[in-house]
Amino acid sequence: MINDLGIDKSWTDAGLNLDLIRKVLDVIKEKRKTAEILPKQEDILNALKLCPFDKVKVLIIGQDPYPSAEHAHGLAFSSLSNNTPASLKNIFKKLEQDFGCKHNTNLLTAWEKQGVLLLNTALTFEGKDTKLLREHTKLWAPVIENIYTILRKRGNLIIMRWGSHAQNVKFGGKIFNWGEENIGITVFDTTHPSPLSAHRGFMTSNQFIECNRILGNDAVNWGT
């Protein structure tokens, strides 16, 4: 069953606070009157809309949406454009290296439908100014914390944290350590896949291989 925000009922049954989300969406809607906000209002919650709570098996944590309407559509690292963003290029290169995956689209909706939650720590983007980045992260922080808390309580989850920003965000009131297993949660940390840092860890990590090893028969098909 889908609620008025387009989110599966399994999320609210688990404790997702829709009133909290509505309050933030109202703030964003007001901001749109004087500023360009990405992604579109109807796309902000796409990560939750496409992946029911009871199907989440992998959480990939990003920072904020792409700074262009050409790309941003509510899923971390996924792009609407045929022009592949630099970070996504490195993700695809790594997956081809690990599994021989071919990628015919930059849309990562197929991953979401398999239970890979592509969630940014800020679900909206207003501008590259550091102050604005902090403002949107702070605005969404209670919602993200709510999501993290109910996922942590459930357990049975693999978390991939790419970059120092993702690694410093508390998950259900706790900052995990790399490789830590806690109530069925396994955490993999590496550098962000951007060209500035991918060569310092992301491209040599084995997180995708280890993820599928842990999932076994429920492994993710990382092609698109």
C-alpha positions in Angstrom: 0.0 0.0 0.0 1.3 3.5 -1.0 0.7 6.6 1.1 0.1 10.2 -0.1 3.8 10.8 -0.4 4.2 7.8 -2.7 6.1 5.8 -0.1 5.3 2.1 0.6 3.4 1.5 3.9 6.2 -0.8 5.1 8.3 2.3 5.8 5.6 3.9 8.0 4.9 0.5 9.7 8.6 0.5 10.6 8.5 4.0 12.1 9.1 6.5 9.3 7.8 9.9 10.4 5.8 11.2 7.5 4.8 14.4 9.4 8.5 15.2 9.8 9.1 14.7 6.0 6.1 16.9 5.1 7.5 19.7 7.2 10.8 19.6 5.4 9.1 19.4 2.0 7.0 22.5 2.9 10.2 24.4 3.7 11.7 23.3 0.4 8.6 24.3 -1.5 8.8 27.8 0.0 12.5 28.0 -0.9 11.7 27.3 -4.5 9.9 30.6 -4.8 13.2 32.4 -4.7 15.9 29.8 -5.6 16.5 26.8 -7.8 16.3 23.6 -5.8 17.2 20.2 -7.1 15.8 17.7 -7.8 12.2 18.5 -8.8 9.8 18.5 -5.8 8.1 15.2 -7.0 11.5 13.5 -7.2 12.9 14.4 -3.8 11.7 11.1 -2.1 12.5 8.8 -5.1 14.9 6.7 -3.1 12.2 5.8 -0.6 9.5 5.5 -3.3 11.3 2.9 -5.3 12.5 0.7 -2.5 10.1 -0.6 0.2 11.5 -0.8 3.7 11.2 -4.6 3.9 13.2 -5.0 0.7 16.3 -2.9 1.6 19.4 -5.0 1.8 22.1 -2.5 0.8 22.4 1.1 1.7 24.8 3.3 -0.3 25.3 6.7 1.3 26.0 9.8 -0.8 26.2 13.5 0.1 23.8 15.6 -1.9 22.1 15.6 -5.3 24.0 16.4 -8.5 24.2 20.2 -9.0 22.4 20.1 -12.3 18.8 19.4 -13.4 20.3 17.4 -16.2 21.3 14.7 -13.7 19.5 15.0 -10.3 16.4 12.9 -9.7 16.4 11.8 -6.1 18.7 8.8 -6.2 22.3 9.1 -5.0 24.8 8.8 -7.9 22.0 8.0 -10.4 21.6 10.4 -13.4 18.8 11.3 -15.8 21.3 12.3 -18.5 23.0 10.2 -21.2 26.1 12.1 -20.2 27.6 10.0 -17.4 28.8 12.0 -14.4 32.4 11.5 -13.4 31.7 9.7 -10.1 29.3 7.4 -11.8 31.9 6.6 -14.5 34.2 5.4 -11.8 31.4 3.3 -10.2 30.7 1.7 -13.5 34.5 1.1 -14.2 34.8 -0.6 -10.8 31.7 -2.9 -11.4 33.0 -3.8 -14.9 36.4 -4.7 -13.3 34.7 -6.8 -10.6 31.9 -8.5 -12.5 32.2 -7.6 -16.2 28.9 -5.5 -15.8 27.7 -3.6 -18.8 25.8 -0.4 -18.2 23.3 0.9 -20.9 21.8 3.6 -18.8 22.8 6.1 -16.0 19.6 5.5 -14.2 20.1 3.3 -11.2 16.4 2.4 -10.6 17.1 -1.2 -11.3 19.4 -1.3 -8.2 16.7 0.3 -6.1 14.1 -2.2 -7.2 16.5 -5.0 -6.0 16.8 -3.4 -2.6 19.8 -1.1 -2.9 18.8 2.2 -1.2 20.6 5.1 -2.8 20.3 7.8 -0.2 22.0 11.1 0.1 22.5 12.8 3.5 20.8 15.9 2.0 17.9 15.2 -0.3 18.0 18.6 -1.9 20.6 20.9 -3.4 20.5 24.7 -3.7 24.0 25.8 -4.5 27.7 25.1 -4.2 28.2 27.6 -1.4 29.4 25.7 1.7 26.8 27.5 3.8 24.0 26.3 1.6 25.3 22.8 1.6 25.3 22.8 5.4 21.9 24.3 5.6 20.3 21.6 3.5 22.1 18.8 5.3 20.9 20.2 8.6 17.4 20.5 7.3 17.2 16.9 6.3 19.2 15.5 9.2 16.2 14.6 11.4 14.6 12.7 8.4 17.9 10.9 7.6 18.4 10.0 11.3 14.8 8.6 11.4 15.5 6.4 8.3 18.9 5.3 9.7 17.3 4.4 13.1 14.6 2.2 11.8 17.0 0.4 9.4 19.5 -0.2 12.3 16.7 -1.6 14.5 15.8 -4.0 11.7 19.4 -5.1 10.9 20.3 -7.5 8.1 21.9 -4.7 6.1 25.1 -3.9 4.2 26.2 -0.2 4.3 28.6 1.3 1.8 29.9 4.7 2.9 31.8 6.6 0.2 33.9 9.5 1.4 34.6 11.1 4.8 31.2 12.9 4.8 29.2 9.7 4.6 31.5 8.0 7.2 31.0 10.7 9.8 27.2 10.7 9.8 25.7 8.8 12.7 23.7 5.7 11.8 20.8 5.3 14.2 22.7 7.2 16.9 26.0 5.5 16.3 29.1 6.0 14.0 30.2 2.5 12.9 33.7 1.4 12.2 34.8 -0.2 8.9 33.9 -3.9 8.6 32.0 -3.8 11.9 29.1 -6.2 12.2 26.4 -5.2 14.6 22.9 -6.8 14.7 23.4 -8.0 11.2 24.9 -4.8 9.8 28.1 -4.9 7.9 29.8 -1.6 7.0 32.2 -1.0 4.0 34.0 2.3 3.9 36.2 3.7 1.1 36.9 6.9 -0.7 34.4 8.8 -2.7 34.2 7.7 -6.4 34.9 11.2 -7.7 38.0 11.6 -9.9 39.7 13.5 -7.0 39.7 10.5 -4.6 38.6 7.3 -6.4 42.2 6.3 -7.0 42.9 6.5 -3.2 40.8 3.5 -2.4 37.5 3.2 -4.2 39.0 1.6 -7.4 41.0 -1.0 -5.4 38.3 -1.9 -2.8 36.4 -5.2 -2.9 33.2 -3.9 -1.4 30.9 -5.0 -4.3 32.4 -8.5 -4.3 32.1 -8.8 -0.6 28.6 -7.5 -0.6 27.4 -10.2 -3.1 29.4 -12.8 -1.2 27.4 -11.9 2.0 24.1 -11.8 0.2 24.7 -15.2 -1.5 21.6 -16.3 -3.5 20.2 -12.8 -3.0 23.2 -11.1 -4.6 22.7 -7.8 -6.5 22.8 -7.7 -10.3 24.9 -4.5 -10.6 24.3 -4.1 -14.3 21.8 -1.4 -15.5 
